[in-house]
Amino acid sequence: MTKNDINKLSSSDKLMAVFIAVLVAVIPLVCTLDQVAIRADEMNVVRSGSAVNDIFSHGKSVLIIVMGVVMAVFMAFQILSKDGFTINFRSIPVILAGAYIVLALLSSVFSKYKLVSFKGASERYEGFWVWLCYMIFMIIAMAFSQNIKRLKTAVACLMISGIAVGIVGILQFMGFNIFTTDIFARIIMGDKYNGSPMNIRFDSVFATLYNPNCAGMYFGMMFSALGVMALLMPFKKKSKWVMTALAVVLGICAVGTHSVGGIMGICAGVCISGAAAICYYVFKLKNKNAAVFSLAAIIVIAAVIVSLFATNAVIAQKIRVITDALENRGALDTSASFYEDMDVDGMKGIIITKSGEYSIDYAEQATQFMHNGIVLDPVEIRDMETEGGKQYIFNEDGITWNMYLYNDIATIVADDNKGTETYFMFGEKDGKLNVLDKFGEPVDITVPAESFGFEGVERLGSNRGYIWSRSIPLLKKHILLGSGPDSFVLEFPQNDIRSKLRFLGNPYVIVDKPHNMFLQTGINTGILSLLVMLALFVYYIVKTLKKVFCSKDSNVLTAIRLGIMAGVIAYLFAGITTDSVVSVAPVFWTMLGIGLGANMVTDTEEV
């Protein structure tokens, strides 16, 4: 094959490039208002009602599956016709991806929650079919990127993604949220548009990626990848300056997300790949000037990022809470909210707050609501026609307490001056008073959920300490097979009511994700599948470093390899505090595939 052949894209190459651009640049932008039926597995277990309105996840998951089918069929025809690039099914990444899919499939087949396992949980939709598509994306992106021209085209697709999502993010950073505009409401809501803009607001940048944590994961990954590429790309390359400008935008967006996971990812990705680059210049090229320049540039980048985060009040506060907790264990073991605990004493339902004890006395026919033993007089009493009970309204401590009494059930709804409603439910069954779950079933609150670690720092990382401590014990049940892809919400001890009130501020909040990609994988598809996935990541990083130091390839190719590695590492470190989601994962798995493909490219000349 001649050099001209290598630097040409065939018609099938161009079509596959379009597919890759859709994966990394279009899927993250998809936002559609869909009314999606709740899975039967979730009904009256973690959710009530018949459907949920979804904007950020369902449309993306549908397009992921469509693209997975289209790309797999296209690739199959190409392999059978022996026309164009192909896949080496004996390569280690393909074998590991296949092993993961087999384990995920077995976890789904033997799961108690088959509907969720295959189709995904409500508002997440990351079931088996989506995970199968992730592996398809990675394998095809790897095969596509195995010559220099296609590799550079794949990198261009990543740049298009950064531009598209970065525009939305930078507008939000500047105070312009497209979700509050009438035009965007018409696009997203379609025929469901009611004449009013949507009220989707976060206090930080979230782009179109579900929430600021997911946005932090994306922007941290993309900034690290394109920033390192821009730093290491030869000066004569025009792409260096385009990447530099784009990295600035992505870095600003990353800061604007206020995501600690994004910070961790950037620090890890840039520092590890930067250190590799310095060693490359010193020990392989023996170019001290380039090494000094790279070191200075990394120090400047680090200083700028640190200063931006340090001057960000939200980020500074989050970091301060984390450091204080680690230095003084036990500092975060108390309730962060006004409500501290709930209990039952005989026929008395008790809510413990920072200003004392509120209680309902069922011995007095549940008509008495007391504060520190003093009976309160309701300011209003209403009949509930549909339920056949009564609503009593009290005002105390600046809180409106609503007591609903019907069918031996008492629901207390505390509405504070910030508009936050907190529910407490008690009910009588077989002559005994119980705390109830959100569906009216008795809960034995004297038996706490099993926990491991994080004692005294449960509120660490926006309450992640509590969630991790209750998630880790679930791993021992899923050594070989998991509970099923996306089924974490059904495995987590949702009836851990007292601890939820204490550490999450709401006894009935549903914990639908572990805020840790690795815990998520271990529980959903099993520890064995997690080990397979970790082996894939380790293989990629080791192979990349080996290629950088042992091959005689061009500086352009080295810049691409180390840049992609920086992005992958940034995503993995952000995954310590963030989950895999359909908004970001397609970009990551495609980027990983591009990185694996880059390690199979031979390019000894500057191109």
BELDA-V430995 format. One record per run of one state. SS is the DSSP state (a for helix, b for strand, c for the rest). FROM is the first residue (numbers start at 1). TO is the last residue. If there is no record, write none. Layout:
ss->(SS | SS)
from->(FROM | FROM)
to->(TO | TO)
//
This chain:
ss->(c | a | c | a | c | b | c | b | c | b | c | b | c | a | c | a | c | a | c | a | c | a | c | a | c | a | c | a | c | a | c | a | c | a | c | a | c | b | c | b | c | b | a | c | b | c | b | c | b | c | b | c | b | c | b | c | b | c | b | c | b | c | a | c | a | c | a | c | a | c | a | c | a | c | a | c)
from->(1 | 3 | 7 | 11 | 30 | 34 | 38 | 43 | 44 | 47 | 48 | 51 | 55 | 58 | 82 | 92 | 110 | 114 | 120 | 128 | 145 | 148 | 174 | 178 | 181 | 182 | 193 | 212 | 233 | 238 | 257 | 260 | 285 | 288 | 311 | 313 | 328 | 339 | 346 | 348 | 354 | 356 | 362 | 365 | 369 | 372 | 374 | 376 | 380 | 385 | 389 | 397 | 399 | 407 | 409 | 416 | 421 | 430 | 432 | 437 | 442 | 444 | 460 | 478 | 488 | 492 | 497 | 505 | 517 | 526 | 527 | 551 | 555 | 575 | 585 | 599)
to->(2 | 6 | 10 | 29 | 33 | 37 | 42 | 43 | 46 | 47 | 50 | 54 | 57 | 81 | 91 | 109 | 113 | 119 | 127 | 144 | 147 | 173 | 177 | 180 | 181 | 192 | 211 | 232 | 237 | 256 | 259 | 284 | 287 | 310 | 312 | 327 | 338 | 345 | 347 | 353 | 355 | 361 | 364 | 368 | 371 | 373 | 375 | 379 | 384 | 388 | 396 | 398 | 406 | 408 | 415 | 420 | 429 | 431 | 436 | 441 | 443 | 459 | 477 | 487 | 491 | 496 | 504 | 516 | 525 | 526 | 550 | 554 | 574 | 584 | 598 | 607)
//
